[in-house]
């Protein structure tokens, strides 16, 4: 699914909110712009220029108002310089 930044309501009434934030190795709080009745499903994707390590996102404290996100480097996987 491709979603442009902003708040969108699908035909079935589902609300989808997409945006960006800066994250690092410490948890960063992200507040939703929408008002959700229950905690929504949160998906995160990393976009970085780092070439020697593989990173993943970690999410916690997902509520109907906010969530927390951080980047975490993989302990064992490194990207080959030739890639």
Buried (B, 14 or more C-beta within 10 A) or exposed (E): EEEEEEEEEEEEEEBBBEEEEEBEEEBEEBEBEEEEEEEBEBEBEEEEEEEEEBBEBEBEEBEEEEBBBBBEEEEEEEEEEEE
